[in-house]
Amino acid sequence: MKPLLRRIALLGHLAVAALAAAAPSSYAAAQTAEGQAPNNRTVAPMPSLAPMIKRVSPAVVSIGIQGSVREQGRNPLFDDPFFRRFFNVPPDAGTRERPFQSAGSGVIVDAKHGHIITNAHVVENAREITVTLSDQRQFPAKVIGSDPRTDIAVIQIKAPDLAQIVLGDSDQLEPGDYVAAIGNPFGLQQSVSYGIVSALGRSGMNPDGYESLIQTDASINPGNSGGALVNLRGELVGINNMILSGSGGNIGIGFAIPVNMARSITDQLIKFGSVKRGQLGVTIAPVTPDVADALALKNTGGALITQVAKDSAASRAGLRAGDIVTALDGRNVKSAAEFRNVIGLLRVGEKVEIALLRDGQSRKVIAEVADPAAQTTSETSDSRNVPEGSQHRALEGAQLEDAPSGGVIVRSVTPGSPAANTGLRTNDIIVAANGVRIASSADLSAAWRASASRGGSTIVLQIRRGGETAIILLR
């Protein structure tokens, strides 16, 4: 035997000897005769999630739904606007009620009052709701409140001897943390899958919703909606919500609503029956790398305020267009979507500390969230369809002149032109570009050239519109 092979063989014998010394019972069990089953009393215990699952499972329920939906009849003539208008067909003509049955999951969060969290889409259009517990007891349930924008609903049953789950802290989750999903996929009761947290803060699934979803590869399938996503301590960290799939089955990309968001919504649904969201009265845009470059920012995080509504909570707090929000109540804001989510979960009358950057200086203000009915501008991302290309092309269709009091005034805007698509309006006055004051059209041209020389692809214009200030992005 060659020297290298002898050394490898020697190391192998030493490793086996060490294992035998460290775990003699396991080693002895492994030396049983061929075909002879090892003695279970001498085998070391296997790691298992079973003890935790047994403790948590009684708090996870199956939800059966019976309801009806109104849908258009099969006659294609009712889909023809000309036919409906010519024959004066009523709006609801041709529709019919179609009964349906569906199933989902839920999590008991208050055993004393019988409160169960589930998804809003699980109980949508429900006429009858039946909850089946892990011990097979069944009880009718009623909807306490539902919030489609976060897809959270609370239902209630009256039953003795309920078990409730322990709520965790979803803010402490990190990608790579182990999690288990418990629910009733495809009507299979009390099914458990296991995986890790793949990513955090996922959004964009529902443009009108408030999302900061947990992505996990723990299998989530139809029927799992509303079930529990738990950590290895058995604490609830998320409410299973949806999957990303082309076939309807699991492909390793599932999403759950963070329990901290669900907790906030649940409290309001139980107390008010609905969510009373407040608003600041601002329009926001993401701080993308090109925006950060245009404004000479070191980081791309935060949310750029592009407009502040008159007499809004934001204006009363002293917020201005061009401010970049970096934190809310001491928690860093990484994106415009995160800003929108945090504000959207605040109640009317709540106060929030806003950290921001203005003209390169850090500031803090306190804003009291107001009733949306009193607002004229909502917390929405600025998604105007700004044409791609050089900055001067983005202003084609606008007649610009030097304003007598300084700046560049927009005398007219051709409808449908690139300038109109940017959001420019007649009589807007451009007073700054990329944070630099503009006194004339020459200054504006210089700002374009300076941005182009740095390879910049975005111009951030500050506009004076009447008595207000707005921000427009030229991409």
C-alpha positions as CSV (number, residue, x, y, z in Angstrom):
1,M,0.0,0.0,0.0
2,K,1.3,3.4,-0.9
3,P,2.3,5.8,1.9
4,L,-0.6,8.2,1.1
5,L,-3.2,5.4,0.9
6,R,-1.9,4.0,4.2
7,R,-2.3,7.4,5.9
8,I,-5.8,7.8,4.6
9,A,-6.7,4.2,5.8
10,L,-5.2,5.0,9.2
11,L,-7.2,8.2,9.5
12,G,-10.3,6.3,8.6
13,H,-9.7,3.7,11.3
14,L,-9.0,6.4,13.8
15,A,-12.3,8.2,12.9
16,V,-14.3,5.0,13.4
17,A,-12.6,4.3,16.7
18,A,-13.4,7.8,17.8
19,L,-17.1,7.4,16.9
20,A,-17.2,4.1,18.7
21,A,-15.7,5.7,21.8
22,A,-18.0,8.7,21.7
23,A,-21.2,6.8,21.1
24,P,-20.7,3.1,22.0
25,S,-24.3,2.2,21.9
26,S,-24.9,3.6,18.4
27,Y,-21.7,2.0,17.2
28,A,-22.6,-1.3,18.7
29,A,-26.0,-1.1,17.2
30,A,-24.4,-0.6,13.8
31,Q,-22.4,-3.8,14.2
32,T,-25.4,-6.1,14.3
33,A,-25.5,-9.1,12.0
34,E,-26.5,-8.5,8.4
35,G,-30.3,-8.5,8.1
36,Q,-30.8,-8.2,11.8
37,A,-32.8,-5.2,13.1
38,P,-30.9,-3.0,15.6
39,N,-32.2,-2.8,19.1
40,N,-34.2,0.5,19.3
41,R,-33.3,0.9,23.0
42,T,-29.6,1.3,22.1
43,V,-30.0,3.7,19.2
44,A,-29.5,7.4,20.0
45,P,-32.7,9.5,19.7
46,M,-33.2,11.1,16.3
47,P,-33.7,14.9,16.1
48,S,-37.4,15.7,15.4
49,L,-39.8,18.5,15.2
50,A,-42.6,16.2,16.4
51,P,-42.7,17.6,20.1
52,M,-43.0,21.2,18.9
53,I,-45.6,20.2,16.2
54,K,-47.7,18.3,18.8
55,R,-47.7,21.4,21.0
56,V,-48.7,23.8,18.2
57,S,-51.1,21.8,16.1
58,P,-54.2,22.1,18.4
59,A,-54.1,25.9,17.6
60,V,-54.3,25.3,13.8
61,V,-57.8,24.7,12.5
62,S,-59.4,23.7,9.2
63,I,-62.0,26.1,7.8
64,G,-64.8,25.0,5.5
65,I,-66.7,27.6,3.4
66,Q,-70.0,27.5,1.7
67,G,-71.1,30.6,-0.2
68,S,-72.1,32.0,-3.5
69,V,-70.7,34.4,-6.1
70,R,-72.5,36.4,-8.7
71,E,-71.2,35.8,-12.2
72,Q,-72.1,36.7,-15.8
73,G,-74.3,34.2,-17.6
74,R,-73.1,32.3,-20.6
75,N,-74.9,34.3,-23.3
76,P,-72.2,36.3,-25.1
77,L,-74.6,39.0,-26.1
78,F,-74.7,40.2,-22.5
79,D,-70.9,40.9,-22.9
80,D,-71.5,43.2,-25.9
81,P,-71.7,46.9,-24.8
82,F,-73.6,47.8,-28.0
83,F,-76.2,45.1,-27.4
84,R,-76.7,46.2,-23.8
85,R,-77.0,49.8,-24.7
86,F,-79.3,49.3,-27.8
87,F,-81.7,47.1,-25.9
88,N,-81.3,49.0,-22.6
89,V,-80.2,45.9,-20.8
90,P,-80.1,46.4,-16.9
91,P,-76.5,46.2,-15.4
92,D,-77.3,43.0,-13.6
93,A,-79.1,41.2,-16.5
94,G,-77.5,37.9,-17.4
95,T,-75.9,37.4,-14.0
96,R,-76.5,34.5,-11.8
97,E,-75.7,33.2,-8.3
98,R,-73.2,30.3,-8.4
99,P,-72.8,28.3,-5.2
100,F,-69.3,27.2,-4.2
101,Q,-67.4,25.3,-1.5
102,S,-63.8,25.9,-0.5
103,A,-61.4,25.2,2.3
104,G,-58.7,27.0,4.1
105,S,-56.8,27.1,7.4
106,G,-56.8,29.3,10.5
107,V,-54.8,29.9,13.7
108,I,-56.4,30.4,17.1
109,V,-54.8,33.5,18.7
110,D,-57.3,34.0,21.6
111,A,-58.7,30.8,23.2
112,K,-60.8,32.6,25.7
113,H,-62.8,34.6,23.1
114,G,-62.4,32.0,20.2
115,H,-60.7,34.4,17.9
116,I,-59.1,32.9,14.8
117,I,-56.8,34.6,12.2
118,T,-57.1,33.5,8.6
119,N,-56.9,35.1,5.2
120,A,-59.5,37.5,3.9
121,H,-59.7,35.6,0.6
122,V,-60.6,32.4,2.5
123,V,-63.8,33.8,3.9
124,E,-64.7,36.1,1.0
125,N,-68.4,35.6,-0.1
126,A,-68.9,33.0,2.7
127,R,-72.5,32.2,3.7
128,E,-71.6,29.5,6.1
129,I,-68.3,28.9,7.9
130,T,-67.4,25.7,9.7
131,V,-64.3,25.3,11.8
132,T,-62.8,21.9,12.4
133,L,-60.4,21.5,15.3
134,S,-57.5,19.1,15.5
135,D,-59.6,16.8,17.7
136,Q,-62.2,16.7,15.0
137,R,-64.8,18.9,16.9
138,Q,-66.7,21.2,14.6
139,F,-68.2,24.6,15.3
140,P,-69.9,27.3,13.2
141,A,-68.0,30.6,12.9
142,K,-68.8,34.2,12.2
143,V,-66.7,36.8,10.6
144,I,-65.6,39.5,13.0
145,G,-63.8,41.7,10.4
146,S,-61.9,41.4,7.2
147,D,-59.2,43.6,5.5
148,P,-58.6,42.7,1.9
149,R,-55.7,45.1,1.5
150,T,-53.6,43.0,3.9
151,D,-55.6,39.8,3.3
152,I,-56.2,39.3,7.0
153,A,-59.6,38.3,8.5
154,V,-60.7,37.4,12.0
155,I,-63.4,34.8,12.6
156,Q,-64.9,33.7,15.9
157,I,-66.2,30.4,17.3
158,K,-67.7,29.5,20.7
159,A,-66.1,26.4,22.0
160,P,-64.6,25.1,25.3
161,D,-61.1,23.9,25.8
162,L,-59.4,25.7,23.0
163,A,-55.6,26.0,22.6
164,Q,-54.0,29.2,21.4
165,I,-50.7,29.7,19.7
166,V,-47.8,31.8,21.1
167,L,-47.1,34.9,18.9
168,G,-43.5,35.4,17.9
169,D,-41.7,38.5,16.5
170,S,-41.4,38.5,12.7
171,D,-39.1,41.5,12.8
172,Q,-36.4,39.1,14.2
173,L,-36.6,36.8,11.2
174,E,-33.6,36.5,8.9
175,P,-33.2,34.6,5.6
176,G,-32.0,31.1,6.4
177,D,-34.0,30.8,9.6
178,Y,-35.8,27.4,9.8
179,V,-39.7,27.5,9.7
180,A,-42.5,25.0,9.5
181,A,-45.9,25.6,7.7
182,I,-48.9,23.9,9.3
183,G,-52.3,23.8,7.6
184,N,-54.8,21.8,5.6
185,P,-53.5,21.7,2.0
186,F,-56.0,20.2,-0.5
187,G,-58.3,19.3,2.4
188,L,-55.7,17.1,4.0
189,Q,-56.0,17.9,7.7
190,Q,-53.0,18.8,9.8
191,S,-50.3,18.7,7.3
192,V,-46.8,19.9,8.2
193,S,-44.0,21.1,5.8
194,Y,-40.5,22.3,6.7
195,G,-38.1,24.7,5.1
196,I,-36.3,28.0,5.6
197,V,-37.0,31.7,5.3
198,S,-35.9,32.4,1.7
199,A,-36.4,36.2,1.7
200,L,-38.1,39.1,3.6
201,G,-40.1,42.2,2.5
202,R,-41.5,40.8,-0.7
203,S,-44.2,43.0,-2.3
204,G,-45.8,43.7,-5.6
205,M,-48.2,40.8,-5.6
206,N,-51.2,43.1,-4.9
207,P,-50.7,46.7,-6.2
208,D,-53.5,48.0,-4.0
209,G,-52.4,46.0,-0.9
210,Y,-50.0,46.5,2.0
211,E,-47.4,43.9,1.6
212,S,-44.1,42.9,3.2
213,L,-44.3,39.2,2.8
214,I,-42.1,36.4,4.1
215,Q,-40.9,34.2,1.3
216,T,-40.3,30.5,2.3
217,D,-39.6,27.2,0.6
218,A,-41.7,25.4,3.2
219,S,-44.5,23.8,1.0
220,I,-47.6,26.0,0.9
221,N,-50.4,24.7,-1.3
222,P,-54.1,25.4,-1.8
223,G,-55.9,25.0,1.5
224,N,-52.8,26.1,3.5
225,S,-54.0,29.7,3.2
226,G,-54.5,31.2,6.6
227,G,-52.4,28.5,8.3
228,A,-49.5,28.9,10.7
229,L,-45.8,29.6,9.8
230,V,-43.9,28.9,13.0
231,N,-40.3,29.0,14.1
232,L,-38.5,26.1,15.8
233,R,-39.8,27.3,19.2
234,G,-43.3,26.9,18.0
235,E,-44.0,30.6,17.9
236,L,-46.2,32.0,15.2
237,V,-44.2,34.2,12.8
238,G,-46.4,34.4,9.8
239,I,-49.9,33.6,8.3
240,N,-49.5,31.4,5.2
241,N,-50.9,33.5,2.3
242,M,-50.1,32.5,-1.3
243,I,-47.8,30.7,-3.6
244,L,-46.0,31.6,-6.9
245,S,-46.7,28.9,-9.3
246,G,-47.6,28.4,-13.0
247,S,-49.4,25.1,-12.3
248,G,-51.2,25.8,-9.0
249,G,-48.9,23.5,-7.1
250,N,-45.9,24.3,-4.9
251,I,-42.6,25.0,-6.6
252,G,-40.7,26.2,-3.5
253,I,-41.9,29.8,-3.5
254,G,-44.5,30.5,-0.9
255,F,-45.4,33.7,1.0
256,A,-46.7,34.4,4.5
257,I,-47.9,37.6,6.1
258,P,-45.6,38.6,9.0
259,V,-47.3,38.1,12.3
260,N,-46.4,41.6,13.5
261,M,-48.5,43.0,10.6
262,A,-51.2,40.5,11.2
263,R,-51.3,41.4,14.9
264,S,-51.8,45.1,14.2
265,I,-54.6,44.4,11.7
266,T,-56.2,41.8,14.1
267,D,-56.4,44.3,16.9
268,Q,-58.3,46.8,14.8
269,L,-60.6,44.2,13.3
270,I,-61.6,42.9,16.8
271,K,-62.0,46.4,18.1
272,F,-63.7,48.2,15.2
273,G,-64.7,45.5,12.7
274,S,-62.6,47.2,10.1
275,V,-59.2,48.9,9.7
276,K,-59.1,52.6,10.3
277,R,-56.1,53.6,8.3
278,G,-54.5,57.0,8.6
279,Q,-52.6,58.9,5.9
280,L,-49.9,61.5,5.9
281,G,-51.0,63.1,2.6
282,V,-47.8,62.6,0.5
283,T,-46.9,61.0,-2.8
284,I,-43.7,59.0,-2.7
285,A,-41.2,57.5,-5.2
286,P,-38.4,55.0,-4.6
287,V,-34.8,56.2,-4.3
288,T,-33.4,54.2,-7.1
289,P,-29.6,54.2,-7.9
290,D,-30.2,56.8,-10.7
291,V,-32.2,59.1,-8.3
292,A,-29.5,58.7,-5.6
293,D,-26.9,59.6,-8.2
294,A,-28.8,62.7,-9.4
295,L,-29.2,63.9,-5.8
296,A,-25.6,63.0,-4.8
297,L,-26.8,60.6,-2.1
298,K,-24.6,57.9,-0.6
299,N,-27.3,55.3,-0.2
300,T,-30.3,54.2,-2.2
301,G,-32.6,53.4,0.7
302,G,-35.6,55.5,1.9
303,A,-38.5,57.1,0.1
304,L,-38.5,60.3,-1.9
305,I,-41.4,62.6,-1.2
306,T,-42.5,64.0,-4.5
307,Q,-45.6,65.9,-3.4
308,V,-47.2,67.1,-0.1
309,A,-50.9,67.8,-0.1
310,K,-52.1,71.1,1.2
311,D,-53.5,71.1,4.7
312,S,-52.5,67.5,5.2
313,A,-50.8,65.8,8.2
314,A,-47.5,65.9,6.3
315,S,-47.7,69.7,5.6
316,R,-48.6,70.4,9.2
317,A,-45.6,68.3,10.3
318,G,-43.4,70.4,8.0
319,L,-42.6,67.8,5.4
320,R,-41.6,69.1,2.0
321,A,-41.4,67.7,-1.6
322,G,-37.8,66.6,-2.0
323,D,-37.4,65.3,1.5
324,I,-36.0,61.7,1.7
325,V,-37.6,59.7,4.5
326,T,-34.9,57.4,6.1
327,A,-36.6,56.1,9.2
328,L,-40.0,55.9,10.9
329,D,-40.1,55.7,14.7
330,G,-36.4,54.8,14.7
331,R,-36.8,51.9,12.2
332,N,-34.9,52.3,9.0
333,V,-37.0,52.7,5.9
334,K,-35.4,50.7,3.1
335,S,-37.9,51.4,0.3
336,A,-41.0,53.4,-0.7
337,A,-43.0,50.2,-0.3
338,E,-41.9,49.8,3.3
339,F,-42.8,53.5,4.0
340,R,-46.2,52.9,2.6
341,N,-46.7,49.7,4.6
342,V,-45.7,51.3,7.9
343,I,-47.9,54.3,7.4
344,G,-50.8,52.2,6.2
345,L,-50.8,50.2,9.5
346,L,-51.0,53.3,11.7
347,R,-54.4,54.3,13.1
348,V,-55.9,57.7,12.8
349,G,-54.6,60.0,15.5
350,E,-51.3,58.0,16.1
351,K,-48.1,60.0,16.0
352,V,-45.0,58.9,14.1
353,E,-41.4,60.2,14.3
354,I,-40.0,60.7,10.8
355,A,-36.3,61.0,10.2
356,L,-35.4,62.6,6.9
357,L,-32.7,64.1,4.7
358,R,-33.2,67.7,3.4
359,D,-30.5,69.5,1.5
360,G,-28.0,67.0,2.8
361,Q,-29.0,67.6,6.4
362,S,-30.6,65.1,8.8
363,R,-33.8,66.2,10.4
364,K,-36.6,64.7,12.5
365,V,-40.3,65.7,12.6
366,I,-43.4,64.4,14.4
367,A,-46.5,63.8,12.3
368,E,-50.0,62.9,13.6
369,V,-51.7,60.5,11.1
370,A,-54.9,62.0,9.8
371,D,-58.2,60.6,8.6
372,P,-58.0,59.6,4.9
373,A,-61.3,61.4,4.2
374,A,-59.5,64.7,5.0
375,Q,-56.6,64.0,2.7
376,T,-56.2,64.9,-1.0
377,T,-53.1,62.9,-1.7
378,S,-52.4,59.4,-0.5
379,E,-49.3,57.4,0.2
380,T,-48.8,55.9,-3.3
381,S,-45.7,55.3,-5.3
382,D,-45.0,57.7,-8.1
383,S,-45.5,55.5,-11.2
384,R,-45.9,58.0,-14.0
385,N,-44.9,56.6,-17.3
386,V,-41.8,58.7,-17.9
387,P,-40.3,58.0,-21.3
388,E,-36.8,56.5,-21.5
389,G,-34.0,58.5,-23.1
390,S,-32.1,61.6,-22.6
391,Q,-33.5,64.3,-20.3
392,H,-34.2,66.9,-22.9
393,R,-36.4,64.5,-24.8
394,A,-38.5,64.0,-21.7
395,L,-39.5,67.7,-21.9
396,E,-40.5,67.6,-25.6
397,G,-43.9,69.2,-26.0
398,A,-43.4,71.8,-23.2
399,Q,-42.8,75.5,-24.0
400,L,-40.3,76.7,-21.5
401,E,-39.4,80.3,-20.7
402,D,-37.4,82.1,-18.0
403,A,-39.7,83.2,-15.2
404,P,-39.5,86.9,-14.2
405,S,-39.0,86.0,-10.6
406,G,-36.4,83.3,-11.3
407,G,-36.7,79.7,-12.5
408,V,-38.1,78.3,-15.7
409,I,-41.9,78.5,-16.3
410,V,-43.9,76.0,-18.3
411,R,-46.0,78.1,-20.7
412,S,-47.8,75.2,-22.3
413,V,-47.8,71.4,-22.5
414,T,-48.9,69.5,-25.6
415,P,-51.3,66.7,-24.6
416,G,-49.8,63.2,-25.0
417,S,-46.3,64.6,-25.4
418,P,-43.3,63.3,-23.4
419,A,-43.5,66.4,-21.2
420,A,-47.2,65.7,-20.5
421,N,-46.3,62.1,-19.5
422,T,-43.8,63.4,-16.9
423,G,-46.6,65.2,-15.1
424,L,-45.6,68.7,-16.0
425,R,-48.5,71.2,-16.2
426,T,-48.9,74.7,-17.6
427,N,-47.7,77.4,-15.3
428,D,-45.4,75.0,-13.4
429,I,-42.2,76.7,-12.4
430,I,-39.0,74.7,-12.4
431,V,-36.9,76.0,-9.4
432,A,-34.3,73.3,-9.0
433,A,-32.7,70.3,-10.8
434,N,-30.9,67.6,-8.9
435,G,-30.8,69.7,-5.8
436,V,-29.3,72.8,-7.6
437,R,-31.3,76.0,-7.8
438,I,-32.4,77.0,-11.3
439,A,-32.6,80.7,-12.1
440,S,-33.0,80.4,-15.9
441,S,-33.2,78.0,-18.8
442,A,-29.4,78.2,-19.1
443,D,-29.1,76.8,-15.6
444,L,-31.5,74.0,-16.5
445,S,-29.4,73.1,-19.6
446,A,-26.3,73.2,-17.5
447,A,-27.9,70.7,-15.0
448,W,-28.6,68.4,-17.9
449,R,-25.1,68.5,-19.2
450,A,-23.6,68.0,-15.7
451,S,-25.8,64.9,-15.2
452,A,-24.9,63.5,-18.6
453,S,-21.2,64.0,-18.0
454,R,-21.5,61.9,-14.8
455,G,-23.4,59.2,-16.8
456,G,-26.6,60.0,-14.9
457,S,-29.9,58.8,-16.4
458,T,-32.4,60.8,-14.2
459,I,-33.1,64.4,-13.5
460,V,-34.9,65.3,-10.3
461,L,-36.9,68.5,-10.9
462,Q,-38.4,70.6,-8.1
463,I,-41.5,72.3,-9.3
464,R,-43.5,75.2,-7.8
465,R,-47.1,74.7,-8.6
466,G,-49.4,77.3,-7.2
467,G,-48.6,77.5,-3.4
468,E,-47.2,73.9,-3.3
469,T,-44.0,72.2,-4.2
470,A,-43.7,68.9,-6.2
471,I,-41.0,66.6,-7.4
472,I,-40.9,65.2,-11.0
473,L,-38.5,62.6,-12.2
474,L,-37.2,62.8,-15.8
475,R,-35.8,59.4,-16.7
